[in-house]
């Protein structure tokens, strides 16, 4: 498919058949979630108008995830200048992980240097561990949808956290139960 990278091509099968063949990945049984926070509103540097509402819902959601002992990481599209990477909290698990997330959400500066969410998703695709679930905040457009299609193609379950709550992302997927703050 067009979205497959060169590392996803099965070169031996391609040589045998004479056409490019992609590797098929099995879903992992290890549950790890990746929460992606979009601090940008469309193509401008300003944060979305509803960012405080999103933070409230994200606080509630991470509390519920912590109760279920699900391992998760949180990354925002805010550049950090000390390491040249993005604002992140890695591999949290359990109820003790809830406090650092609340502190981090309180410290996030919404008026800071952010990168376009589609470029951020491309970075995640190339450099982050493959999770079983992705939760992202904010709205989508054609470029963001194209990047998210790669994750769907890999069998990753994706949810969108917006003003309505938590909804399953994708055309064929039914909506999930909404998250209440």
N, CA and C atoms as an extended XYZ file, in Angstrom:
543
Properties=species:S:1:pos:R:3:atomname:S:1:resname:S:1:resid:I:1 pbc="F F F"
N         0.833       -1.173        0.000 N   UNK     1
C         0.000        0.000        0.000 CA  UNK     1
C         0.880        1.239        0.000 C   UNK     1
N         0.305        2.362       -0.377 N   UNK     2
C         1.063        3.607       -0.449 CA  UNK     2
C         1.669        4.006        0.882 C   UNK     2
N         0.990        3.707        1.986 N   UNK     3
C         1.464        4.162        3.289 CA  UNK     3
C         2.540        3.265        3.883 C   UNK     3
N         2.854        2.132        3.282 N   UNK     4
C         3.890        1.253        3.801 CA  UNK     4
C         5.264        1.888        3.619 C   UNK     4
N         6.105        1.749        4.639 N   UNK     5
C         7.471        2.261        4.518 CA  UNK     5
C         8.342        1.143        3.946 C   UNK     5
N         9.556        1.488        3.569 N   UNK     6
C        10.450        0.489        2.998 CA  UNK     6
C        10.797       -0.612        3.986 C   UNK     6
N        10.789       -0.301        5.271 N   UNK     7
C        11.101       -1.353        6.244 CA  UNK     7
C         9.939       -2.333        6.427 C   UNK     7
N         8.742       -1.994        5.899 N   UNK     8
C         7.596       -2.893        5.976 CA  UNK     8
C         7.515       -3.833        4.768 C   UNK     8
N         8.418       -3.694        3.835 N   UNK     9
C         8.380       -4.529        2.627 CA  UNK     9
C         9.116       -5.844        2.882 C   UNK     9
N         8.476       -6.949        2.511 N   UNK    10
C         9.094       -8.264        2.604 CA  UNK    10
C         9.859       -8.471        1.302 C   UNK    10
N        11.159       -8.240        1.362 N   UNK    11
C        11.971       -8.233        0.149 CA  UNK    11
C        12.111       -9.617       -0.482 C   UNK    11
N        12.164      -10.681        0.333 N   UNK    12
C        12.276      -12.032       -0.231 CA  UNK    12
C        11.022      -12.402       -1.021 C   UNK    12
N         9.857      -12.126       -0.441 N   UNK    13
C         8.598      -12.415       -1.147 CA  UNK    13
C         8.451      -11.539       -2.385 C   UNK    13
N         8.897      -10.299       -2.284 N   UNK    14
C         8.818       -9.389       -3.430 CA  UNK    14
C         9.663       -9.910       -4.592 C   UNK    14
N        10.843      -10.453       -4.263 N   UNK    15
C        11.715      -10.992       -5.306 CA  UNK    15
C        11.093      -12.229       -5.956 C   UNK    15
N        10.419      -13.060       -5.162 N   UNK    16
C         9.789      -14.276       -5.693 CA  UNK    16
C         8.599      -13.957       -6.591 C   UNK    16
N         7.788      -12.973       -6.183 N   UNK    17
C         6.555      -12.687       -6.921 CA  UNK    17
C         6.734      -11.652       -8.018 C   UNK    17
N         7.796      -10.861       -7.940 N   UNK    18
C         8.007       -9.832       -8.952 CA  UNK    18
C         7.245       -8.538       -8.674 C   UNK    18
N         6.541       -8.469       -7.542 N   UNK    19
C         5.860       -7.221       -7.145 CA  UNK    19
C         6.078       -7.024       -5.651 C   UNK    19
N         5.970       -5.787       -5.208 N   UNK    20
C         6.224       -5.495       -3.800 CA  UNK    20
C         5.190       -6.152       -2.905 C   UNK    20
N         5.670       -6.791       -1.849 N   UNK    21
C         4.824       -7.452       -0.863 CA  UNK    21
C         5.123       -6.857        0.504 C   UNK    21
N         4.076       -6.522        1.244 N   UNK    22
C         4.254       -5.946        2.582 CA  UNK    22
C         4.255       -7.036        3.639 C   UNK    22
N         4.992       -6.782        4.719 N   UNK    23
C         4.944       -7.660        5.879 CA  UNK    23
C         3.602       -7.451        6.567 C   UNK    23
N         3.042       -8.507        7.112 N   UNK    24
C         1.799       -8.418        7.860 CA  UNK    24
C         2.158       -8.636        9.318 C   UNK    24
N         1.793       -7.655       10.131 N   UNK    25
C         2.130       -7.700       11.550 CA  UNK    25
C         0.944       -8.219       12.343 C   UNK    25
N         1.245       -9.058       13.315 N   UNK    26
C         0.205       -9.526       14.219 CA  UNK    26
C         0.009       -8.494       15.311 C   UNK    26
N        -1.223       -8.411       15.795 N   UNK    27
C        -1.483       -7.518       16.913 CA  UNK    27
C        -0.734       -8.013       18.139 C   UNK    27
N        -0.178       -7.090       18.897 N   UNK    28
C         0.524       -7.465       20.110 CA  UNK    28
C        -0.482       -7.731       21.229 C   UNK    28
N        -0.135       -8.614       22.111 N   UNK    29
C        -1.020       -8.900       23.225 CA  UNK    29
C        -0.693       -8.018       24.423 C   UNK    29
N         0.456       -7.349       24.379 N   UNK    30
C         0.858       -6.444       25.444 CA  UNK    30
C         0.112       -5.126       25.271 C   UNK    30
N        -0.606       -4.718       26.269 N   UNK    31
C        -1.397       -3.502       26.186 CA  UNK    31
C        -0.580       -2.330       26.695 C   UNK    31
N        -0.269       -1.428       25.803 N   UNK    32
C         0.369       -0.183       26.165 CA  UNK    32
C        -0.301        0.911       25.364 C   UNK    32
N        -0.665        1.965       26.034 N   UNK    33
C        -1.374        3.050       25.380 CA  UNK    33
C        -0.449        4.243       25.218 C   UNK    33
N        -0.672        4.983       24.159 N   UNK    34
C         0.085        6.195       23.895 CA  UNK    34
C        -0.911        7.333       23.771 C   UNK    34
N        -0.774        8.336       24.629 N   UNK    35
C        -1.658        9.498       24.602 CA  UNK    35
C        -0.901       10.639       23.936 C   UNK    35
N        -1.467       11.162       22.850 N   UNK    36
C        -0.846       12.238       22.086 CA  UNK    36
C        -1.670       13.508       22.264 C   UNK    36
N        -1.041       14.535       22.820 N   UNK    37
C        -1.732       15.785       23.130 CA  UNK    37
C        -1.383       16.820       22.066 C   UNK    37
N        -2.403       17.322       21.387 N   UNK    38
C        -2.225       18.347       20.368 CA  UNK    38
C        -2.433       19.719       20.996 C   UNK    38
N        -1.358       20.497       21.097 N   UNK    39
C        -1.415       21.825       21.704 CA  UNK    39
C        -1.538       22.930       20.663 C   UNK    39
N        -1.948       22.562       19.465 N   UNK    40
C        -2.010       23.524       18.375 CA  UNK    40
C        -3.405       23.531       17.780 C   UNK    40
N        -3.856       24.694       17.386 N   UNK    41
C        -5.163       24.833       16.766 CA  UNK    41
C        -4.989       24.963       15.253 C   UNK    41
N        -5.408       23.960       14.535 N   UNK    42
C        -5.313       23.908       13.074 CA  UNK    42
C        -3.903       24.250       12.623 C   UNK    42
N        -3.726       25.252       11.748 N   UNK    43
C        -2.403       25.574       11.213 CA  UNK    43
C        -1.739       26.751       11.921 C   UNK    43
N        -2.296       27.201       13.018 N   UNK    44
C        -1.717       28.331       13.739 CA  UNK    44
C        -1.053       27.843       15.018 C   UNK    44
N        -0.216       28.699       15.606 N   UNK    45
C         0.520       28.310       16.803 CA  UNK    45
C        -0.305       28.398       18.073 C   UNK    45
N        -1.448       29.044       18.020 N   UNK    46
C        -2.277       29.229       19.216 CA  UNK    46
C        -2.896       27.905       19.651 C   UNK    46
N        -3.079       27.720       20.964 N   UNK    47
C        -3.731       26.497       21.437 CA  UNK    47
C        -5.214       26.507       21.072 C   UNK    47
N        -5.833       25.351       20.995 N   UNK    48
C        -7.279       25.300       20.720 CA  UNK    48
C        -8.061       26.042       21.806 C   UNK    48
N        -9.212       26.575       21.433 N   UNK    49
C       -10.049       27.312       22.389 CA  UNK    49
C       -10.480       26.427       23.557 C   UNK    49
N       -10.658       25.134       23.293 N   UNK    50
C       -11.167       24.220       24.309 CA  UNK    50
C       -10.062       23.449       25.040 C   UNK    50
N        -8.854       23.975       25.078 N   UNK    51
C        -7.730       23.222       25.644 CA  UNK    51
C        -7.938       22.902       27.124 C   UNK    51
N        -8.551       23.802       27.878 N   UNK    52
C        -8.792       23.530       29.296 CA  UNK    52
C        -9.794       22.388       29.471 C   UNK    52
N       -10.820       22.350       28.631 N   UNK    53
C       -11.791       21.247       28.669 CA  UNK    53
C       -11.107       19.929       28.328 C   UNK    53
N       -10.245       19.952       27.322 N   UNK    54
C        -9.497       18.748       26.931 CA  UNK    54
C        -8.610       18.291       28.095 C   UNK    54
N        -7.944       19.218       28.775 N   UNK    55
C        -7.099       18.860       29.922 CA  UNK    55
C        -7.929       18.246       31.047 C   UNK    55
N        -9.125       18.765       31.283 N   UNK    56
C       -10.001       18.187       32.304 CA  UNK    56
C       -10.366       16.749       31.946 C   UNK    56
N       -10.763       16.532       30.696 N   UNK    57
C       -11.135       15.184       30.248 CA  UNK    57
C        -9.922       14.252       30.265 C   UNK    57
N        -8.753       14.786       29.909 N   UNK    58
C        -7.529       13.997       29.924 CA  UNK    58
C        -7.155       13.610       31.355 C   UNK    58
N        -7.374       14.508       32.290 N   UNK    59
C        -7.114       14.201       33.704 CA  UNK    59
C        -8.005       13.062       34.183 C   UNK    59
N        -9.282       13.145       33.846 N   UNK    60
C       -10.222       12.092       34.234 CA  UNK    60
C        -9.840       10.766       33.572 C   UNK    60
N        -9.530       10.814       32.279 N   UNK    61
C        -9.188        9.605       31.523 CA  UNK    61
C        -7.937        8.926       32.070 C   UNK    61
N        -6.896        9.705       32.360 N   UNK    62
C        -5.674        9.086       32.889 CA  UNK    62
C        -5.905        8.507       34.280 C   UNK    62
N        -6.817        9.094       35.033 N   UNK    63
C        -7.182        8.509       36.325 CA  UNK    63
C        -7.836        7.148       36.157 C   UNK    63
N        -8.725        7.032       35.176 N   UNK    64
C        -9.386        5.750       34.898 CA  UNK    64
C        -8.382        4.713       34.385 C   UNK    64
N        -7.449        5.142       33.523 N   UNK    65
C        -6.417        4.238       33.007 CA  UNK    65
C        -5.534        3.756       34.156 C   UNK    65
N        -5.196        4.671       35.066 N   UNK    66
C        -4.353        4.316       36.217 CA  UNK    66
C        -5.028        3.270       37.094 C   UNK    66
N        -6.347        3.391       37.284 N   UNK    67
C        -7.088        2.412       38.095 CA  UNK    67
C        -7.049        1.016       37.479 C   UNK    67
N        -6.982        0.962       36.155 N   UNK    68
C        -6.969       -0.323       35.447 CA  UNK    68
C        -5.567       -0.915       35.303 C   UNK    68
N        -4.550       -0.243       35.836 N   UNK    69
C        -3.150       -0.695       35.743 CA  UNK    69
C        -2.679       -0.887       34.306 C   UNK    69
N        -3.091        0.000       33.422 N   UNK    70
C        -2.652       -0.050       32.025 CA  UNK    70
C        -1.406        0.818       31.900 C   UNK    70
N        -0.378        0.301       31.253 N   UNK    71
C         0.841        1.063       31.023 CA  UNK    71
C         0.591        2.056       29.893 C   UNK    71
N         0.984        3.301       30.125 N   UNK    72
C         0.782        4.315       29.095 CA  UNK    72
C         1.878        5.366       29.152 C   UNK    72
N         2.026        6.068       28.030 N   UNK    73
C         2.936        7.200       27.919 CA  UNK    73
C         2.149        8.372       27.376 C   UNK    73
N         2.596        9.581       27.697 N   UNK    74
C         1.939       10.786       27.225 CA  UNK    74
C         2.990       11.652       26.539 C   UNK    74
N         2.695       12.094       25.321 N   UNK    75
C         3.609       12.957       24.576 CA  UNK    75
C         2.784       14.102       23.991 C   UNK    75
N         3.323       15.321       24.072 N   UNK    76
C         2.661       16.492       23.487 CA  UNK    76
C         3.526       17.027       22.348 C   UNK    76
N         2.894       17.719       21.413 N   UNK    77
C         3.640       18.270       20.276 CA  UNK    77
C         4.301       19.600       20.636 C   UNK    77
N         4.799       19.691       21.851 N   UNK    78
C         5.521       20.852       22.356 CA  UNK    78
C         7.008       20.496       22.396 C   UNK    78
N         7.815       21.264       21.699 N   UNK    79
C         9.249       21.000       21.653 CA  UNK    79
C         9.898       21.377       22.979 C   UNK    79
N        10.836       20.548       23.408 N   UNK    80
C        11.656       20.869       24.570 CA  UNK    80
C        13.053       21.166       24.054 C   UNK    80
N        13.636       22.208       24.543 N   UNK    81
C        14.920       22.638       24.003 CA  UNK    81
C        16.107       21.977       24.678 C   UNK    81
N        15.910       21.400       25.849 N   UNK    82
C        17.027       20.769       26.547 CA  UNK    82
C        17.490       19.493       25.857 C   UNK    82
N        16.571       18.691       25.336 N   UNK    83
C        16.952       17.433       24.702 CA  UNK    83
C        16.642       17.420       23.211 C   UNK    83
N        16.012       18.467       22.708 N   UNK    84
C        15.676       18.507       21.290 CA  UNK    84
C        14.544       17.570       20.926 C   UNK    84
N        13.736       17.193       21.912 N   UNK    85
C        12.632       16.290       21.616 CA  UNK    85
C        11.323       16.935       22.055 C   UNK    85
N        10.338       16.109       22.351 N   UNK    86
C         9.006       16.583       22.716 CA  UNK    86
C         8.742       16.385       24.200 C   UNK    86
N         7.796       17.173       24.715 N   UNK    87
C         7.380       17.018       26.101 CA  UNK    87
C         6.772       15.632       26.266 C   UNK    87
N         7.248       14.879       27.238 N   UNK    88
C         6.774       13.501       27.383 CA  UNK    88
C         6.864       13.015       28.821 C   UNK    88
N         6.021       12.042       29.106 N   UNK    89
C         6.073       11.274       30.347 CA  UNK    89
C         5.987        9.822       29.903 C   UNK    89
N         6.991        9.033       30.248 N   UNK    90
C         7.078        7.669       29.726 CA  UNK    90
C         6.633        6.604       30.711 C   UNK    90
N         5.999        5.589       30.164 N   UNK    91
C         5.655        4.324       30.802 CA  UNK    91
C         5.152        4.456       32.233 C   UNK    91
N         3.997        5.046       32.347 N   UNK    92
C         3.325        5.168       33.631 CA  UNK    92
C         2.424        3.960       33.836 C   UNK    92
N         2.234        3.575       35.092 N   UNK    93
C         1.381        2.441       35.376 CA  UNK    93
C         0.892        2.530       36.814 C   UNK    93
N        -0.386        2.261       36.988 N   UNK    94
C        -0.944        2.199       38.340 CA  UNK    94
C        -1.384        3.545       38.864 C   UNK    94
N        -2.017        3.497       40.009 N   UNK    95
C        -2.618        4.688       40.605 CA  UNK    95
C        -1.564        5.716       41.012 C   UNK    95
N        -0.343        5.292       41.312 N   UNK    96
C         0.718        6.236       41.671 CA  UNK    96
C         1.155        7.081       40.481 C   UNK    96
N         0.832        6.650       39.283 N   UNK    97
C         1.201        7.410       38.087 CA  UNK    97
C         0.277        8.590       37.838 C   UNK    97
N        -0.828        8.642       38.536 N   UNK    98
C        -1.828        9.676       38.284 CA  UNK    98
C        -1.332       11.064       38.692 C   UNK    98
N        -0.663       11.164       39.818 N   UNK    99
C        -0.192       12.467       40.295 CA  UNK    99
C         0.806       13.112       39.331 C   UNK    99
N         1.830       12.401       38.837 N   UNK   100
C         2.755       13.039       37.888 CA  UNK   100
C         2.064       13.555       36.615 C   UNK   100
N         1.026       12.872       36.181 N   UNK   101
C         0.300       13.331       34.989 CA  UNK   101
C        -0.440       14.626       35.295 C   UNK   101
N        -1.102       14.694       36.445 N   UNK   102
C        -1.800       15.929       36.819 CA  UNK   102
C        -0.824       17.095       36.939 C   UNK   102
N         0.329       16.834       37.535 N   UNK   103
C         1.343       17.884       37.654 CA  UNK   103
C         1.848       18.308       36.282 C   UNK   103
N         2.059       17.344       35.397 N   UNK   104
C         2.548       17.655       34.052 CA  UNK   104
C         1.521       18.471       33.270 C   UNK   104
N         0.249       18.095       33.357 N   UNK   105
C        -0.785       18.846       32.652 CA  UNK   105
C        -0.888       20.274       33.177 C   UNK   105
N        -0.657       20.453       34.465 N   UNK   106
C        -0.682       21.795       35.042 CA  UNK   106
C         0.513       22.624       34.583 C   UNK   106
N         1.640       21.977       34.301 N   UNK   107
C         2.863       22.685       33.907 CA  UNK   107
C         2.960       22.948       32.407 C   UNK   107
N         2.183       22.244       31.597 N   UNK   108
C         2.283       22.426       30.144 CA  UNK   108
C         1.950       23.867       29.801 C   UNK   108
N         2.855       24.488       29.080 N   UNK   109
C         2.619       25.851       28.617 CA  UNK   109
C         1.943       25.763       27.251 C   UNK   109
N         0.718       26.242       27.181 N   UNK   110
C        -0.014       26.131       25.916 CA  UNK   110
C         0.445       27.165       24.896 C   UNK   110
N         1.105       28.227       25.352 N   UNK   111
C         1.646       29.205       24.415 CA  UNK   111
C         3.153       28.998       24.392 C   UNK   111
N         3.598       28.120       23.543 N   UNK   112
C         4.999       27.751       23.458 CA  UNK   112
C         5.279       27.278       22.038 C   UNK   112
N         6.498       26.813       21.793 N   UNK   113
C         6.851       26.353       20.463 CA  UNK   113
C         6.275       24.956       20.230 C   UNK   113
N         5.314       24.879       19.344 N   UNK   114
C         4.702       23.594       19.004 CA  UNK   114
C         4.967       23.285       17.546 C   UNK   114
N         4.813       22.047       17.211 N   UNK   115
C         4.997       21.603       15.830 CA  UNK   115
C         3.642       21.136       15.306 C   UNK   115
N         3.432       21.242       14.018 N   UNK   116
C         2.168       20.810       13.417 CA  UNK   116
C         1.895       19.357       13.801 C   UNK   116
N         0.643       19.053       14.104 N   UNK   117
C         0.297       17.729       14.615 CA  UNK   117
C         0.593       16.624       13.599 C   UNK   117
N         0.409       16.894       12.303 N   UNK   118
C         0.716       15.851       11.317 CA  UNK   118
C         2.211       15.539       11.279 C   UNK   118
N         3.077       16.551       11.464 N   UNK   119
C         4.521       16.308       11.535 CA  UNK   119
C         4.866       15.552       12.817 C   UNK   119
N         4.173       15.890       13.877 N   UNK   120
C         4.362       15.208       15.157 CA  UNK   120
C         3.976       13.729       15.031 C   UNK   120
N         2.847       13.449       14.366 N   UNK   121
C         2.427       12.053       14.154 CA  UNK   121
C         3.450       11.296       13.316 C   UNK   121
N         4.047       11.960       12.349 N   UNK   122
C         5.087       11.337       11.538 CA  UNK   122
C         6.285       10.976       12.412 C   UNK   122
N         6.662       11.847       13.322 N   UNK   123
C         7.746       11.550       14.262 CA  UNK   123
C         7.392       10.334       15.123 C   UNK   123
N         6.160       10.309       15.627 N   UNK   124
C         5.714        9.188       16.462 CA  UNK   124
C         5.793        7.893       15.668 C   UNK   124
N         5.347        7.938       14.430 N   UNK   125
C         5.365        6.743       13.569 CA  UNK   125
C         6.786        6.229       13.373 C   UNK   125
N         7.746        7.138       13.213 N   UNK   126
C         9.113        6.742       12.908 CA  UNK   126
C         9.948        6.376       14.138 C   UNK   126
N         9.689        7.014       15.280 N   UNK   127
C        10.631        6.889       16.392 CA  UNK   127
C        10.075        6.333       17.697 C   UNK   127
N         8.791        6.179       17.819 N   UNK   128
C         8.230        5.704       19.087 CA  UNK   128
C         7.919        4.212       19.018 C   UNK   128
N         7.867        3.567       20.209 N   UNK   129
C         7.461        2.162       20.275 CA  UNK   129
C         6.016        2.044       19.818 C   UNK   129
N         5.696        0.934       19.184 N   UNK   130
C         4.341        0.722       18.674 CA  UNK   130
C         3.420        0.327       19.823 C   UNK   130
N         2.428        1.165       20.122 N   UNK   131
C         1.495        0.842       21.207 CA  UNK   131
C         0.340       -0.007       20.686 C   UNK   131
N        -0.459       -0.530       21.598 N   UNK   132
C        -1.657       -1.253       21.169 CA  UNK   132
C        -2.820       -0.288       20.973 C   UNK   132
N        -2.790        0.856       21.673 N   UNK   133
C        -3.842        1.861       21.589 CA  UNK   133
C        -3.228        3.255       21.524 C   UNK   133
N        -3.850        4.125       20.764 N   UNK   134
C        -3.469        5.535       20.720 CA  UNK   134
C        -4.699        6.353       21.056 C   UNK   134
N        -4.518        7.331       21.916 N   UNK   135
C        -5.550        8.325       22.205 CA  UNK   135
C        -4.950        9.666       21.824 C   UNK   135
N        -5.628       10.412       20.963 N   UNK   136
C        -5.131       11.732       20.599 CA  UNK   136
C        -6.184       12.781       20.888 C   UNK   136
N        -5.724       14.001       21.136 N   UNK   137
C        -6.635       15.095       21.435 CA  UNK   137
C        -6.749       16.010       20.227 C   UNK   137
N        -7.856       16.717       20.149 N   UNK   138
C        -8.025       17.720       19.106 CA  UNK   138
C        -8.764       17.202       17.885 C   UNK   138
N        -8.874       18.103       16.932 N   UNK   139
C        -9.587       17.814       15.689 CA  UNK   139
C        -8.620       17.332       14.619 C   UNK   139
N        -9.167       16.757       13.559 N   UNK   140
C        -8.331       16.259       12.469 CA  UNK   140
C        -8.604       17.036       11.188 C   UNK   140
N        -7.701       16.887       10.240 N   UNK   141
C        -7.877       17.389        8.886 CA  UNK   141
C        -7.325       16.308        7.958 C   UNK   141
N        -7.240       16.588        6.679 N   UNK   142
C        -6.812       15.565        5.713 CA  UNK   142
C        -5.391       15.071        5.991 C   UNK   142
N        -4.474       15.960        6.356 N   UNK   143
C        -3.088       15.552        6.622 CA  UNK   143
C        -2.983       14.689        7.878 C   UNK   143
N        -3.707       15.079        8.911 N   UNK   144
C        -3.703       14.287       10.147 CA  UNK   144
C        -4.357       12.926        9.900 C   UNK   144
N        -5.468       12.910        9.159 N   UNK   145
C        -6.134       11.645        8.836 CA  UNK   145
C        -5.201       10.702        8.080 C   UNK   145
N        -4.387       11.245        7.175 N   UNK   146
C        -3.447       10.415        6.411 CA  UNK   146
C        -2.410        9.778        7.335 C   UNK   146
N        -1.900       10.549        8.291 N   UNK   147
C        -0.926        9.999        9.238 CA  UNK   147
C        -1.568        8.955       10.147 C   UNK   147
N        -2.791        9.212       10.593 N   UNK   148
C        -3.487        8.254       11.466 CA  UNK   148
C        -3.835        6.967       10.724 C   UNK   148
N        -4.043        7.058        9.411 N   UNK   149
C        -4.352        5.866        8.609 CA  UNK   149
C        -3.215        4.843        8.693 C   UNK   149
N        -1.989        5.309        8.807 N   UNK   150
C        -0.857        4.399        8.941 CA  UNK   150
C        -1.008        3.541       10.197 C   UNK   150
N        -1.381        4.173       11.310 N   UNK   151
C        -1.543        3.436       12.564 CA  UNK   151
C        -2.707        2.453       12.483 C   UNK   151
N        -3.802        2.881       11.852 N   UNK   152
C        -4.938        1.968       11.666 CA  UNK   152
C        -4.526        0.767       10.824 C   UNK   152
N        -3.738        1.024        9.792 N   UNK   153
C        -3.251       -0.047        8.915 CA  UNK   153
C        -2.403       -1.060        9.685 C   UNK   153
N        -1.716       -0.605       10.716 N   UNK   154
C        -0.880       -1.482       11.545 CA  UNK   154
C        -1.684       -2.223       12.601 C   UNK   154
N        -3.006       -1.967       12.668 N   UNK   155
C        -3.855       -2.680       13.613 CA  UNK   155
C        -3.942       -2.029       14.987 C   UNK   155
N        -3.527       -0.790       15.084 N   UNK   156
C        -3.575       -0.069       16.353 CA  UNK   156
C        -4.966        0.530       16.531 C   UNK   156
N        -5.535        0.369       17.709 N   UNK   157
C        -6.837        0.950       18.023 CA  UNK   157
C        -6.629        2.415       18.378 C   UNK   157
N        -7.406        3.295       17.746 N   UNK   158
C        -7.232        4.739       17.947 CA  UNK   158
C        -8.521        5.346       18.478 C   UNK   158
N        -8.361        6.208       19.486 N   UNK   159
C        -9.472        6.968       20.047 CA  UNK   159
C        -9.153        8.450       19.958 C   UNK   159
N       -10.186        9.252       19.770 N   UNK   160
C       -10.056       10.694       19.718 CA  UNK   160
C       -10.738       11.295       20.940 C   UNK   160
N       -10.000       12.112       21.692 N   UNK   161
C       -10.553       12.804       22.840 CA  UNK   161
C       -10.825       14.245       22.427 C   UNK   161
N       -12.111       14.616       22.416 N   UNK   162
C       -12.492       15.976       22.043 CA  UNK   162
C       -13.565       16.466       23.003 C   UNK   162
N       -14.228       17.558       22.662 N   UNK   163
C       -15.246       18.125       23.557 CA  UNK   163
C       -16.374       17.138       23.862 C   UNK   163
N       -16.651       16.221       22.949 N   UNK   164
C       -17.717       15.238       23.138 CA  UNK   164
C       -17.303       14.089       24.045 C   UNK   164
N       -16.024       13.960       24.320 N   UNK   165
C       -15.525       12.857       25.130 CA  UNK   165
C       -14.590       11.985       24.318 C   UNK   165
N       -14.567       10.717       24.624 N   UNK   166
C       -13.680        9.759       23.970 CA  UNK   166
C       -14.482        8.994       22.922 C   UNK   166
N       -14.028        9.062       21.661 N   UNK   167
C       -14.716        8.389       20.565 CA  UNK   167
C       -13.724        7.556       19.776 C   UNK   167
N       -14.173        6.417       19.312 N   UNK   168
C       -13.327        5.561       18.479 CA  UNK   168
C       -13.081        6.259       17.154 C   UNK   168
N       -11.827        6.293       16.713 N   UNK   169
C       -11.463        6.936       15.457 CA  UNK   169
C       -11.472        5.902       14.341 C   UNK   169
N       -11.971        6.271       13.205 N   UNK   170
C       -12.000        5.398       12.041 CA  UNK   170
C       -13.401        5.302       11.489 C   UNK   170
N       -13.503        5.071       10.196 N   UNK   171
C       -14.811        5.073        9.526 CA  UNK   171
C       -15.694        3.901        9.914 C   UNK   171
N       -15.092        2.729       10.107 N   UNK   172
C       -15.888        1.534       10.381 CA  UNK   172
C       -16.215        1.366       11.858 C   UNK   172
N       -15.577        2.152       12.712 N   UNK   173
C       -15.655        1.901       14.154 CA  UNK   173
C       -16.851        2.574       14.793 C   UNK   173
N       -17.538        1.857       15.693 N   UNK   174
C       -18.616        2.488       16.459 CA  UNK   174
C       -18.041        3.407       17.532 C   UNK   174
N       -18.805        4.367       17.979 N   UNK   175
C       -18.350        5.295       19.012 CA  UNK   175
C       -18.239        4.584       20.352 C   UNK   175
N       -17.256        4.963       21.129 N   UNK   176
C       -17.049        4.395       22.461 CA  UNK   176
C       -17.832        5.232       23.470 C   UNK   176
N       -17.918        4.725       24.675 N   UNK   177
C       -18.599        5.445       25.744 CA  UNK   177
C       -17.870        6.760       26.003 C   UNK   177
N       -18.623        7.832       26.107 N   UNK   178
C       -18.034        9.164       26.320 CA  UNK   178
C       -17.442        9.257       27.718 C   UNK   178
N       -16.403       10.052       27.858 N   UNK   179
C       -15.744       10.270       29.130 CA  UNK   179
C       -16.327       11.511       29.765 C   UNK   179
N       -16.732       11.399       31.018 N   UNK   180
C       -17.268       12.546       31.741 CA  UNK   180
C       -16.208       13.088       32.679 C   UNK   180
N       -16.048       14.423       32.776 N   UNK   181
C       -15.036       14.974       33.688 CA  UNK   181
C       -15.462       14.810       35.138 C   UNK   181
